[in-house]
Amino acid sequence: MKLLITGGAGFIGSHVVRLFVTKYPNYQIYNLDALTYAGNLANLTDIENVPNYTFIKGDITDAKFLDDLFTDIPFDGVIHLAAESHVDRSITDPMSFVMTNVVGTVNLLNAAKTAWAGALEGKRFYHVSTDEVYGSLHNPEDFFTEETPYDPQSPYSASKAASDHFVRAYGNTYKLPVVISNCSNNYGPNHFPEKLIPLMIHNIQTNKPLPVYGKGENVRDWLYVVDHARAIDAVFHTGKLGETYNIGGFNEWKNLDLVHLLCSIMDRKLGRPEGTSAQLITYVTDRAGHDLRYAIDAHKIMNELGWKPSLQFEEGLEKTVDWFLNNQAWLDNVTSGNYQTYYEGMYVNR
């Protein structure tokens, strides 16, 4: 199988690429990434010379490039992860999200449609999306299911919702063999340091403020990134064409509670008195249109595909902290002045 994975140098994508390269040595894995600010080949140094792995630098907003690529390489499948994904960036620059997430996705769909015309057997276009397309939950007993109506509340989530709709439309109109998944917040190794968990780890290390939006009451469902990669493996190989699968950890945390837990772990790891890092918590003006709560009902993928999270959150968070503490060179390499400047638009994941 010749498999194209887009966005494979990013946080989640790099874990997906690593899993497929190592688990399926008989597959040829092609990693397509534009290497924008969040794409980093240092995420994949352990597999960069493996025979069944090829990196391709390219931009999905370039339709001709994609058409030529699909002509040159007879891909059997696509796992599409390439996306602009930071809500705060979408608020300040929505057009970049429209171009990458909407136009880029349609370009990929068109390239696959043309290349696979008349030969759809065994092909699969898998679009990886987000739980944010569903909007915000206000009832503590509610969960996002695959039937939850879309209600995106930010330019980012609107762009992902649009891309989801295009994928389904191509499945319906052109009978393209598509499948979609919508996942909750991820965390783990190689997480880009503008996002909540790695930012807090780094700021605790360097005794910098820990910015928390509003009162820190926004709730997110967290999933260890390796478990998400395992879910993507399951959906790609055994998910039913035309279906959607929600992926989550049944693991809800208020932002403030999560930051306090991180402070406690970091105090212990760094040999500081308990409560030292929590003194760095600083409340900042809330994000515009900040969704209150996300929570995924993942029973469909668990019951139909046999997937389930492998780690409890506290265990996964310990592993994540250890990774960042043991990979300071990686963090230093990707951390620039832009991500240490104190302004409210760059701090909280989603």
Buried (B, 14 or more C-beta within 10 A) or exposed (E): EEBBBBBBBBBBBBBBBBBBBBEBEEBBBBBBBBBBBBBBBBBBEEBEEBEBBBBBEBBBBBBEBBBEBBEEBEBBBBBBBBBBBBBBBBBEEBEBBBBBBBBBBBBBBBBBBEBBEEEBEEBBBBBBBBBBBBBBBEEEEEBBBBEBEBBBBBBBBBBBBBBBBBBBBBBEEBEBBBBBBBBBBBBBBBBBBBBBBBBBBBBBBEEBEBBBBBEBBBBBBBBBBBBBBBBBBBBBEEBEBBBBBBBBBBBBBBBBEBBBBBBBBBBEBEEEEEEBBBEBBEBBEBBEEBBEBBBBBBBBBBEBBEBBBEBEBEEBBBBBBEBBBEBEEBBEEBBEEEBBEEEBBBBBBB
